[in-house]
Amino acid sequence: MATNKTYTVVKNGEELKELKTLAAAKKLADEQGGEVMCEGAVVYHAVAPIEPEPEKTEEVKAPAKEMEKYTLLSKMNIRTAPSLEADKVGIAEAGTVVEVLAIEDDWLHVRNGAGVVFILYGGGKYARKN
């Protein structure tokens, strides 16, 4: 006993394809994430593919770069930016030891409680590495 049913694969209300067998329609519906309709009724909802959970990998962090210590050789202005025109936020006395993040454009980049501040390095004229 042969049936003359037509199975329509639909996704988001759009008809994708008409097929003669339910098996072929199910396969296409699964591939497309749609559903199968027959004679105006939904006869099959696509099965969402099961995706394996990504492997959990431990993030390997590079060891933190150790800050270098410098001793100020004279009384120095502490500034908000690496410029003689930048606002002064304090003064550091000669002999003060500071932990330096970087030296760029002849300025010591120093972290303090408020963030990063800057002290003129002067090519070693105003501070020496410990």
C-alpha positions in Angstrom: 0.0 0.0 0.0 1.8 3.1 -1.3 1.1 6.5 0.1 1.2 9.7 -2.0 2.0 12.0 0.9 4.3 14.9 0.4 6.5 16.1 3.2 7.5 19.8 3.3 10.6 21.0 5.2 10.0 24.4 6.6 12.3 26.8 8.5 11.2 30.1 10.0 8.0 29.9 8.0 9.8 29.5 4.7 9.3 26.4 2.6 12.7 24.8 1.9 11.8 21.6 0.0 9.1 19.1 -0.7 10.1 15.4 -0.4 8.4 12.1 -0.9 9.7 10.3 2.2 9.5 11.2 5.8 13.1 9.9 6.4 14.5 12.3 3.8 12.4 15.2 5.1 13.6 14.5 8.7 17.2 14.4 7.6 16.9 17.8 5.8 15.0 19.3 8.7 17.8 18.2 11.1 20.5 19.7 8.8 18.6 23.0 8.4 17.1 23.3 11.9 13.6 23.2 10.5 10.4 21.1 10.8 8.5 18.7 8.6 4.9 19.4 7.6 2.5 16.9 6.1 -1.1 17.7 5.2 -1.0 21.0 7.1 0.3 19.6 10.4 3.8 19.5 11.8 4.9 15.9 11.9 8.5 16.4 13.0 10.6 19.0 14.8 14.3 19.1 14.0 16.6 17.7 16.7 19.2 20.3 17.7 22.6 18.8 17.2 24.4 18.1 20.4 27.7 19.9 20.3 30.4 18.7 22.5 31.4 21.0 25.3 34.7 22.7 24.6 37.6 21.3 26.6 38.4 23.3 29.6 41.9 24.5 29.5 43.8 26.2 32.2 45.0 29.6 31.1 48.7 29.8 31.6 49.7 33.2 32.7 53.2 34.5 32.1 54.9 35.4 35.3 54.4 39.1 36.1 57.3 41.2 35.1 59.1 42.2 38.2 59.2 46.0 38.5 62.7 47.5 38.7 63.6 49.7 41.6 65.2 53.1 41.2 66.5 55.6 43.7 65.8 59.3 43.1 69.0 61.3 43.2 67.3 64.7 43.8 63.9 66.1 44.8 61.5 65.5 41.8 58.1 66.5 40.7 55.5 63.7 40.2 53.4 64.4 37.2 50.1 63.1 35.7 51.6 62.7 32.2 55.2 62.3 30.8 55.6 66.1 30.1 57.0 69.1 31.9 53.7 70.8 31.1 51.6 68.1 32.8 50.0 68.8 36.2 52.1 68.1 39.3 50.5 65.7 41.7 53.3 65.6 44.3 57.0 65.8 45.1 59.3 62.9 45.8 62.4 63.6 48.0 65.9 62.6 47.1 66.6 59.1 48.2 63.1 57.9 47.6 63.0 54.4 46.1 60.3 53.9 43.4 59.2 50.8 41.5 59.3 51.6 37.8 56.9 50.0 35.3 58.8 51.3 32.3 61.0 54.0 31.1 59.8 55.7 27.9 60.9 59.0 26.3 63.1 59.7 29.3 60.3 59.4 31.9 59.9 56.9 34.7 56.5 55.3 34.7 55.6 54.6 38.3 52.5 53.1 39.8 51.1 54.7 43.0 47.8 54.5 44.8 46.1 56.7 42.2 47.4 54.9 39.1 50.4 55.6 37.0 52.4 58.7 37.5 55.6 60.0 35.8 59.0 61.2 37.0 61.6 62.7 34.8 64.5 60.3 34.4 67.0 62.6 32.6 69.0 59.7 31.2 70.0 58.7 34.7 70.7 62.2 35.9 67.8 62.1 38.3 67.5 58.4 39.3 69.7 55.3 39.3 68.7 51.7 39.1 69.2 49.8 42.3 
